[in-house]
Amino acid sequence: MIDWPTIFGGAPMSAVAAGVVLVALGCRAPAELVPGVTSSFVAPVAWNAILHRTGGRGLDIPFKAFPVSWQDTGSGVFTLALTSTSIGLSAARAGARRVVALSLACAAAAFVVDIYLY
């Protein structure tokens, strides 16, 4: 079972990774950066809090180079949902393609951080 120190240790790493990826993609607008980074912190906390509460355990696949689990996938999915909503609402003029691209970038960052750093 995932514990609270791990949850609150990993979520900031997801947020920082998402911020780095967003900046690398040329994102400079606060209306895109702030909700992207914030959502990349909040979503993994929310998902992992559910796992903590329910006693859920991740099941890693037996491939050392990419040891993905359902827990990792959930962090990415929750991040995708929250970032697409929050960036879409705060940066309404950005256009759907940009919102989706930025949201996918944040979700990928959270997913990869969860796989390798939690």
Buried (B, 14 or more C-beta within 10 A) or exposed (E): EBEEEBBBEBBBBBBBBBBEBBEEBEBEBEBBBBBBBBBBBBBBBBBBBEBBEEEBEBEBEEEEEEEBBBBBBBBBBBBBBBBBBBBBEBBEEBEEEBBBBBBBBBBBBBBBBBBEEB
